[in-house]
Amino acid sequence: MVEDIGQYGSVKAKDAMNRRLYKRPIIVETAIYRVFVINYRIFVI
């Protein structure tokens, strides 16, 4: 149980850091995703 709590705490900290890091690049990620989808559609068709 103690290990689980420690892991949960570390995961929570990582999530907090990831949220701080990814608040700005969300727009970039969506742009990359759109480009990927468009390219995928072009290659499939």
Residue pairs with C-beta under 8 A, 6 or more apart in sequence:
22 29
